[in-house]
Amino acid sequence: MKKMNRREFLTLSGAAVVALSLAGCGGPSTPPAPTTSKEAELVAAINKVWKEKFDAGLVDHEQLTLNQDAVGAIRCYGRVFEEANETPHTLKDPDHKIIFGELNGLEDKIRNKYGKDSLAGMAGISEPSPENVVALEDAYSCEDAAVRAFVAKLLDNSNSAKAEFISIYLPVVQGKTYMTAVVFRNNKA
């Protein structure tokens, strides 16, 4: 058997450490942590209201877990507002390119990982008008009344009460931060 020199040993052990860290040592995978303090604050504020809904038997899960797997569903519009630097905004052809670029493959990814009909509700972006005008609806705020109104919008779908995950995108338009979110569930569990 060939002896390993120091350089080979360090290379091999370094590769092993990287492999183990990437594999997670067999433990369960966890959703990514909030990337900003504003996201963390918003998730905490939403979960305070969500817990009240759970205690009242109105939702299935005590809290929502931040999971950015579905963020493309809201980021696509957030990016349009950021690029145009306006809200409301009339959607034009270049905007559709941004939207479809973000959404490309998202539906299949979500369906494959979480099952059919796993997207449950969305808040923060208006439905397009007949003239293709959309708007960001909710300025960023963790104040109780604003969060309650935001959660009510998230729950405005028959599947929303079953949600267990939330993806958040906080677009900034003309120096003002807005909140958008989508809730979803794991239909494969």
C-alpha positions in Angstrom: 0.0 0.0 0.0 1.3 3.4 -1.0 2.0 5.9 1.8 0.2 9.2 1.5 2.2 12.3 1.7 1.0 15.4 3.7 -0.3 17.2 0.6 -2.3 14.2 -0.6 -3.7 13.7 3.0 -4.8 17.3 3.3 -6.4 17.3 -0.2 -8.3 14.1 0.6 -9.4 15.1 4.0 -10.4 18.6 2.7 -12.5 16.9 0.0 -14.1 14.7 2.7 -15.0 17.6 4.8 -16.6 19.4 1.9 -18.5 16.3 0.9 -19.8 15.8 4.4 -20.9 19.4 4.7 -22.7 19.3 1.4 -24.4 16.0 2.3 -25.5 17.4 5.6 -24.2 14.3 7.4 -27.6 12.6 6.6 -29.6 15.0 8.7 -32.8 16.6 7.5 -32.5 19.6 5.2 -33.6 22.9 6.6 -35.1 25.8 4.7 -32.7 28.8 4.1 -32.6 31.3 6.9 -34.0 34.8 6.3 -31.6 36.8 4.2 -32.4 40.1 5.6 -33.4 41.5 9.0 -36.6 42.9 7.4 -37.6 39.4 6.2 -36.9 37.9 9.7 -39.0 40.7 11.3 -41.8 40.2 8.8 -41.9 36.4 9.2 -42.0 36.8 13.0 -44.9 39.3 12.8 -46.8 37.1 10.3 -46.3 34.1 12.6 -47.6 36.0 15.6 -50.9 36.5 13.7 -50.7 33.0 12.2 -50.4 31.4 15.7 -53.6 33.2 16.8 -55.3 31.8 13.7 -54.0 28.3 14.6 -55.2 28.6 18.2 -58.7 29.6 16.8 -58.6 26.5 14.5 -58.5 28.5 11.4 -55.1 27.2 10.0 -53.5 23.8 10.1 -50.0 24.8 11.2 -48.9 26.8 14.2 -46.4 28.8 12.2 -45.1 29.3 8.7 -41.6 28.3 7.9 -39.6 30.6 5.6 -38.8 28.6 2.5 -37.8 30.5 -0.6 -38.5 27.7 -3.0 -41.6 29.5 -4.4 -40.1 33.1 -4.3 -40.1 33.2 -8.1 -43.9 33.4 -8.1 -43.7 36.8 -6.4 -40.2 38.0 -7.3 -41.2 38.0 -11.0 -43.5 40.9 -10.4 -41.3 42.5 -7.8 -38.5 42.7 -10.3 -40.8 44.4 -12.9 -41.7 47.1 -10.4 -38.0 47.5 -9.4 -36.9 47.8 -13.1 -39.7 50.3 -13.9 -39.2 52.0 -10.5 -42.9 52.7 -10.3 -46.1 51.3 -8.8 -48.7 51.1 -10.3 -47.2 50.0 -13.5 -48.6 49.1 -16.9 -47.2 45.8 -18.1 -45.4 45.9 -21.4 -43.6 43.2 -23.5 -40.2 43.6 -21.8 -42.0 43.0 -18.4 -43.5 39.8 -19.6 -40.0 38.6 -20.5 -38.9 39.2 -16.9 -42.0 37.5 -15.5 -41.8 34.4 -17.7 -38.1 34.2 -17.1 -38.7 34.0 -13.3 -41.6 31.6 -13.7 -39.9 29.3 -16.2 -39.8 25.8 -14.7 -41.1 27.0 -11.3 -44.5 25.2 -11.5 -42.8 21.9 -12.4 -40.2 22.4 -9.6 -42.9 23.1 -7.0 -45.2 20.3 -8.2 -42.3 17.8 -8.3 -41.1 18.7 -4.8 -44.3 19.5 -3.0 -47.1 17.9 -5.1 -50.0 19.2 -7.2 -51.9 22.3 -6.0 -49.3 23.1 -3.3 -49.3 26.9 -4.0 -51.9 28.2 -1.6 -52.1 32.0 -1.5 -50.4 35.3 -2.4 -50.4 38.8 -1.1 -48.9 42.2 -1.9 -49.5 42.4 -5.7 -52.7 43.4 -7.3 -54.4 41.4 -10.0 -53.7 42.9 -13.5 -56.5 45.3 -14.6 -58.1 44.9 -18.1 -55.5 47.5 -19.1 -52.6 45.4 -17.7 -52.0 47.7 -14.8 -50.6 46.0 -11.7 -49.6 47.6 -8.3 -47.7 46.7 -5.2 -50.4 46.9 -2.5 -48.6 46.7 0.8 -45.9 49.0 2.1 -43.4 47.2 4.3 -44.7 47.3 7.9 -44.5 45.0 10.9 -47.2 47.0 12.7 -50.1 44.8 13.9 -52.9 46.2 11.7 -50.8 46.1 8.6 -49.6 42.5 9.3 -53.2 41.4 10.0 -54.4 42.8 6.7 -51.5 41.1 4.9 -52.3 37.7 6.6 -55.9 38.1 5.6 -54.8 38.5 2.0 -52.6 35.4 2.3 -55.6 33.5 3.6 -57.9 34.6 0.8 -57.7 31.2 -0.9 -59.4 27.9 -0.1 -56.0 26.1 0.3 -54.3 28.9 2.3 -55.3 27.5 5.7 -53.3 24.4 5.0 -50.1 26.3 4.2 -46.9 25.5 6.0 -44.3 27.5 4.1 -43.9 31.1 3.1 -41.7 32.8 0.5 -41.1 36.5 0.8 -39.8 39.1 -1.6 -39.4 42.8 -0.5 -39.2 44.9 -3.6 -37.9 48.5 -3.3 -39.5 51.1 -5.6 -38.6 54.7 -5.4 -36.8 54.1 -2.1 -39.9 52.5 -0.5 -39.9 48.9 0.6 -43.0 46.8 -0.1 -43.9 43.3 1.1 -45.0 40.4 -1.1 -45.4 36.8 -0.1 -46.7 33.4 -1.3 -47.7 30.6 1.0 -47.6 27.0 0.1 -47.8 23.5 1.5 -46.3 20.0 1.0 -49.0 17.8 -0.6 -46.5 14.9 -0.7 -46.2 14.5 3.0 
